[in-house]
Amino acid sequence: MSELPHIPALRRGRAYESLDQLPVRDHRTGEVKATVSTVNAGVLRKDLARMGEGRAALKRFTTAELVALCGRAAGHFLDGTLPLGTGGQTQSPAQYVQTLATTSGLPWVLVRRNMRKIHAALTAMDVVLRGLTRGIAWDILDRGYGEQDGLRLSFHPATQALGLVMPSNSPAVNSLWLPAIPLKVPVVIKPGRDEPWTPYRLVQAFIAAGAPPEAFGFYPTDHEGAAEILRLCGRALVFGDQSTTAQYARNPAIQVHGPGFSKVLIGADQSERWPEFLELLAGTIADNGGRSCINASAIVVPSHAAEIAEALARRLGPVQPAKPEDPQAQLAGFANPKMAEGIDAAIEAGLQTPGAREVTAAHRGGPRRVVFEGGTYLRPTIVLCDSFAHPLANREFLFPYASVVTVPQPDMLQQIGPSLAVTALTKDPAFIEQLLECPLIERLNLGPISTMNVAWDQPHEGNMFEFLYQRRSLERADARSGGW
Amino acid sequence: MESSLAVDPGATQAAQAALDAHLRDIIQWHFSPETGCPVWLEWAGQAGWDPRREVRTVADLQRFPHFQDEWLRDRQPEVWVPRAYQGRPFNIFETGGTTGMPKQRIGWEDYKVDYSEFSTKLADEHFPRQHYWLMMGPTGPRRLRLAIEHLANVRGSSCYFIDLDPRWVKKMIAEKRSDAARAYMDHVVEQAVTILKHRRVSGLFTTPKLLEALAEKLDLYAAGIRGVFCGGTTMTPQYIRFVVEEVLEGRIGFYPTYGNTLMGLAASVPLRPEDHYSITYYAPQPRAVLRVVDPANTGRLVEYGAWGRVELTTMTKEFFMPRFLERDEAIRRPPRAPYAWDGVGDVRPFGALEKNIVEGVY
């Protein structure tokens, strides 16, 4: 048996060791930590034609049984030793943390935090489903029709499988697809190139908990394969940068997850109190290594921008890379150092445009891009911009980066653009009313709540139930008219 | 298993001697005023040396520069006519799937020789004699169209044809019009489905992608197909495995080939389990020679098992083309019975790992 783990593709739950294999490397040393089977698009087309079998297997369970199964899968994911590859290897939670940290660049402490988020999403699946369905009784979900509160309801699935073209940036992003299983829709996952570990472990956790293996497809594949997932699954999620997301923006079968452009807005009524919010602001920018789409990438204020930027720079500027096992580690390394180079260059180029100043530079004591123990890191960067028109004002990067922008309160909502999560620090009823009316914000926090907070009963980034099911009207003759 | 297919050193030497003798004949032919073509006679006049006297073995081919295929685009076809063939109408075949002025090779009988020989590699159980074939692929100005028909005819069979214009497909893909490319491919495949539903066909020639698309539309075995002869684009070991196991379901004979208008056809040796679906092709020596050379020093062969650029020398009385560097790379493989010369394995576009190369469905 080879010591090096090999992660196979899972074709309707069955391991498939491809002749095409890619290495997954230590982001610092380049050492190969595992190999991953990659499959050609034809394999996907072949298997997708049979995904109805996966749905049929899930339909043999009730929703209640699948919710209970999610609870068991949560335990396996967090604490279990699960099969890893085709060589009989297994993976303990500690091995998962270490390996994922090694290949993705996330420090252990952040991997563990992500692990707990996923665990929480699985254990709270009953709440999640109630949130997604707005409280539809589970027996109605099981039958596809029924009556609740005197109203007749009927749903049909929009697809036989949910396609997932996943990113590599943060493990907790996998929590987005978890409700598909209790909603009885199989998943077809293309993992991110540097992060096969989390979706594979989740699938193994589900199977260990008793889920039917044929409900899971795990297909490391190329661009053509990814495109086939998006084309052939009736519903799919894709993650990527703006160019990727623009490509699918008008396709209702594809839910696009690109940059979040999340923000914190401070109202004129609270702007004098900004020092009280400093820790909150720093957390929204830097938690999870600044890698999430719900990390704030802009702090929008009517006044005091320079002071806020300076205070954030003093707080975040000195943050340095640390050993992955360091419990205080805050920064994530880049699995692809060229990406760090590109980001660094983009910021430098942006700073050439008048109207912006990097405030962190004075507090960092060194360059933004650093190599630490072989890994490439970007240190936190706060840029003070004089308007949203500046090219660095509304940018999102994969590290703790934020602009601090001065915008008069009356103009804020006209200028912020689409924003996945917004924390609004205001008690001004008129401003709150405008925020509640604003169609650009997907998740709104009123008061000192981090943009990073996720509420399981309130979906952001689209509603998985409404994505996977469509409402229909159903009329059924009653039994007295002949047993229809 | 390895030993049963290993080639006796004596056979290798004999093949080399036959190749050298063939080379001397061809050089004599192309560089003699009585038989040679204007292009090579003119070249020799300016080269300052007489290949007829100085080229004795294949190693001496190094004295020629790499053949530039632009000559096939820039010059009129008649300059390639050997004097001995003057007055005989010729076929004009075009290469590849690129747009713009195409490269052209003229010919008379070469394709028949190549494909008659290739017929001996086909098993009757896969390509029954006195039956019907279907070609779904690039016809038009390509040698392949006549070659496939000849091959079917040699086996007492006739062939249906469905055209695919690879230049259009490449254009669509290069312009990122994938929907248009897919629609065109569907249009081609639908025609094949119609033929297979209404006519008895046992042998199929197509490209890998079209084969896959056709198999998604109907059960090839149930439709009567028993043998598939495939070529045209890269086929990685995993792709070959997928075709053998899942497209042809282990029930239909599969014959991958490597070839083009300039070379002819290199057949592959039957796969053994230890090949792990890695295909090796052997040139139709002595008419063509394939070498795997170091891209940085093309005079040097790479070691067995190493990757290098594919270099083709074609030497028939109709066409002489020394040391043409193909736009492909491959693994150099040792001789394997029944071939007593080197093979090229896992052929793929040159620089495939560094570049994103448009191959389309061709």
Interface residues (C-beta under 8 A of the other chain):
Chain A: S18 L19 D20 T38 V39 N40 G42 V43 R45 K46 A49 A227
Chain B: S178 E212 E216 T236 P237 Q238 Y239 R241 F242 E246 V247 H276 Y277
